Amino acid sequence: MDMHAFLIALGALLLVGLVADEIGRRTHLPRVTLLILFGLAVGPSGFDLLPQAFHDWYELLASVSLTMVAFLLGGRLSLPELRSHGKTILAVSLVVVVLTAILVGLGLMAVGTPVILALLLAGIATATAPAATQDVVRQERAKGPFTETLLGIVAVDDAWGLIAFSLLLVVARSINGDGGAVILEQSLWELGGALAVGAAVGLPAAYLTGRLKPGEPMQSEALGVVFLCAGLAVWLGASFLLAGMVAGMIVANLAEHHRRPFHEIEHIEWPFMVLFFVLAGASLKLEALDVIGPLCLAYVVLRTLGRIMGGWLGGFLGGAPTVHRRWIGLALVPQAGVALGMALVGAQYFPDLAETLLAVTIASAIIFEVFGPILTLLALRKVGEADSN
């Protein structure tokens, strides 16, 4: 590795984050969309300017960045918050996941997609992009019941999505003649292990952090908790997203001596997110669209319909205001890292479908990460909770 090329690229990418921040502030374009497009431009599908070392770092940065996001989202699941919006959060998150999976699975089968591929894509469709949603909310300084409900939904949405994907993977492997019991056991371990890791990190963190600097954890404490949580989850083969969310929820509810338990994570999160989104864009290959265009289009349309319909029905069942029901589904359209992770798992078990499965997931991720944050921003503005200034 050329050290000078790596350091120059690292410095340039972090400065690009500042430019994206300023452009987003002036134009109200989501920073996530700008960074994804920039990554696409400097990646293999564009000018191919990034050193290979950065591509090798993508998995590491994804684990750390998404664990930070999950930790912050878990912090919003405090008991007072759940008492206020818990019914709506639970109803919308469950209905959106179930309806999206059913609509994508049956819809793809109806247009001639092989059953196993349709089942895998149905499971992948349930994943969201909590990092993108969180960043749009932060960029717009959005506040209000819709925003709180939205962040609560994306905090738990991927947990339901992981369960749905695991069950559909079991069904797909059973159809294929594989051992469904083995994959079910592995899936349960991924979820149960995440709960164990989140509790193992969150419980000590709730009582030990914020003691050296009264009321607020120090930066080294915040980084230590996030790295430990992500590392243990990856090592044990558990979901680092769910582990981070559980740890954050435990700290938010048990650390009574904290005034702002996640303040330092908010301070250090952005540089990691810049690198993550740029590398996510750089990892996407536009030539995949030539191969799977019609299938990808069907997947995008069906998933978007599932989000919209699930948001409306879930909002109705959860007692959300009419205007919230109309827009909550569109705000849940972004999709990226978690979906790619699911696709990689599916590709391992079905190598003959790997190329198509990954191509559809990657190509749709381009669409959802470029246009999804814009739809989230539109929803926040329509309900009147985005900062009009």
HUQUIDA-V763718 format. One record per residue. N is the residue number from 1. RES is the residue in one small letter. BURIAL is + if it has 24 or more other ideal C-beta (glycine too) atoms within 12 Angstrom, else -. Layout:
n = <N | N>
res = <RES | RES>
burial = <BURIAL | BURIAL>
This chain:
n = <1 | 2 | 3 | 4 | 5 | 6 | 7 | 8 | 9 | 10 | 11 | 12 | 13 | 14 | 15 | 16 | 17 | 18 | 19 | 20 | 21 | 22 | 23 | 24 | 25 | 26 | 27 | 28 | 29 | 30 | 31 | 32 | 33 | 34 | 35 | 36 | 37 | 38 | 39 | 40 | 41 | 42 | 43 | 44 | 45 | 46 | 47 | 48 | 49 | 50 | 51 | 52 | 53 | 54 | 55 | 56 | 57 | 58 | 59 | 60 | 61 | 62 | 63 | 64 | 65 | 66 | 67 | 68 | 69 | 70 | 71 | 72 | 73 | 74 | 75 | 76 | 77 | 78 | 79 | 80 | 81 | 82 | 83 | 84 | 85 | 86 | 87 | 88 | 89 | 90 | 91 | 92 | 93 | 94 | 95 | 96 | 97 | 98 | 99 | 100 | 101 | 102 | 103 | 104 | 105 | 106 | 107 | 108 | 109 | 110 | 111 | 112 | 113 | 114 | 115 | 116 | 117 | 118 | 119 | 120 | 121 | 122 | 123 | 124 | 125 | 126 | 127 | 128 | 129 | 130 | 131 | 132 | 133 | 134 | 135 | 136 | 137 | 138 | 139 | 140 | 141 | 142 | 143 | 144 | 145 | 146 | 147 | 148 | 149 | 150 | 151 | 152 | 153 | 154 | 155 | 156 | 157 | 158 | 159 | 160 | 161 | 162 | 163 | 164 | 165 | 166 | 167 | 168 | 169 | 170 | 171 | 172 | 173 | 174 | 175 | 176 | 177 | 178 | 179 | 180 | 181 | 182 | 183 | 184 | 185 | 186 | 187 | 188 | 189 | 190 | 191 | 192 | 193 | 194 | 195 | 196 | 197 | 198 | 199 | 200 | 201 | 202 | 203 | 204 | 205 | 206 | 207 | 208 | 209 | 210 | 211 | 212 | 213 | 214 | 215 | 216 | 217 | 218 | 219 | 220 | 221 | 222 | 223 | 224 | 225 | 226 | 227 | 228 | 229 | 230 | 231 | 232 | 233 | 234 | 235 | 236 | 237 | 238 | 239 | 240 | 241 | 242 | 243 | 244 | 245 | 246 | 247 | 248 | 249 | 250 | 251 | 252 | 253 | 254 | 255 | 256 | 257 | 258 | 259 | 260 | 261 | 262 | 263 | 264 | 265 | 266 | 267 | 268 | 269 | 270 | 271 | 272 | 273 | 274 | 275 | 276 | 277 | 278 | 279 | 280 | 281 | 282 | 283 | 284 | 285 | 286 | 287 | 288 | 289 | 290 | 291 | 292 | 293 | 294 | 295 | 296 | 297 | 298 | 299 | 300 | 301 | 302 | 303 | 304 | 305 | 306 | 307 | 308 | 309 | 310 | 311 | 312 | 313 | 314 | 315 | 316 | 317 | 318 | 319 | 320 | 321 | 322 | 323 | 324 | 325 | 326 | 327 | 328 | 329 | 330 | 331 | 332 | 333 | 334 | 335 | 336 | 337 | 338 | 339 | 340 | 341 | 342 | 343 | 344 | 345 | 346 | 347 | 348 | 349 | 350 | 351 | 352 | 353 | 354 | 355 | 356 | 357 | 358 | 359 | 360 | 361 | 362 | 363 | 364 | 365 | 366 | 367 | 368 | 369 | 370 | 371 | 372 | 373 | 374 | 375 | 376 | 377 | 378 | 379 | 380 | 381 | 382 | 383 | 384 | 385 | 386 | 387 | 388 | 389>
res = <m | d | m | h | a | f | l | i | a | l | g | a | l | l | l | v | g | l | v | a | d | e | i | g | r | r | t | h | l | p | r | v | t | l | l | i | l | f | g | l | a | v | g | p | s | g | f | d | l | l | p | q | a | f | h | d | w | y | e | l | l | a | s | v | s | l | t | m | v | a | f | l | l | g | g | r | l | s | l | p | e | l | r | s | h | g | k | t | i | l | a | v | s | l | v | v | v | v | l | t | a | i | l | v | g | l | g | l | m | a | v | g | t | p | v | i | l | a | l | l | l | a | g | i | a | t | a | t | a | p | a | a | t | q | d | v | v | r | q | e | r | a | k | g | p | f | t | e | t | l | l | g | i | v | a | v | d | d | a | w | g | l | i | a | f | s | l | l | l | v | v | a | r | s | i | n | g | d | g | g | a | v | i | l | e | q | s | l | w | e | l | g | g | a | l | a | v | g | a | a | v | g | l | p | a | a | y | l | t | g | r | l | k | p | g | e | p | m | q | s | e | a | l | g | v | v | f | l | c | a | g | l | a | v | w | l | g | a | s | f | l | l | a | g | m | v | a | g | m | i | v | a | n | l | a | e | h | h | r | r | p | f | h | e | i | e | h | i | e | w | p | f | m | v | l | f | f | v | l | a | g | a | s | l | k | l | e | a | l | d | v | i | g | p | l | c | l | a | y | v | v | l | r | t | l | g | r | i | m | g | g | w | l | g | g | f | l | g | g | a | p | t | v | h | r | r | w | i | g | l | a | l | v | p | q | a | g | v | a | l | g | m | a | l | v | g | a | q | y | f | p | d | l | a | e | t | l | l | a | v | t | i | a | s | a | i | i | f | e | v | f | g | p | i | l | t | l | l | a | l | r | k | v | g | e | a | d | s | n>
burial = <- | - | - | - | - | - | - | - | + | + | - | - | + | - | - | + | + | - | - | + | + | - | - | + | - | - | - | + | + | + | + | + | + | + | + | + | + | + | + | + | - | + | + | + | + | - | - | - | + | + | + | - | - | + | + | - | + | + | - | - | + | + | + | + | + | + | + | + | + | + | + | + | + | + | + | + | + | + | - | - | + | - | - | - | + | + | - | + | + | + | + | + | + | + | + | + | + | + | + | + | + | + | + | + | + | - | + | + | - | - | - | - | + | - | - | + | + | + | + | + | + | + | + | + | + | + | + | + | + | + | + | + | + | + | + | + | + | + | + | + | - | + | - | + | + | + | + | + | + | + | + | + | + | + | + | + | + | + | + | + | + | + | + | + | + | + | + | + | + | + | + | + | + | - | - | + | - | - | - | - | - | - | + | + | - | + | + | - | - | + | + | + | + | + | + | + | + | + | + | + | + | + | + | - | + | + | - | - | + | + | - | - | - | - | - | + | + | - | - | - | + | + | + | - | + | + | + | + | + | + | + | + | + | + | - | + | - | + | + | + | + | + | + | + | + | + | + | + | + | + | + | + | + | + | + | - | - | + | - | - | + | + | - | + | + | + | - | + | + | + | + | + | + | + | + | + | + | + | + | + | + | + | + | + | + | + | - | + | - | - | - | + | - | - | + | + | - | + | + | + | + | + | + | + | + | + | + | + | + | + | + | + | + | + | + | - | - | + | - | + | - | - | - | + | + | - | + | + | + | + | + | + | + | + | + | + | + | + | + | + | + | + | + | + | + | + | + | - | + | + | - | - | + | - | - | + | + | + | + | + | + | + | + | + | + | + | + | + | + | + | + | + | + | + | + | + | + | + | + | + | + | - | + | - | + | + | - | - | ->
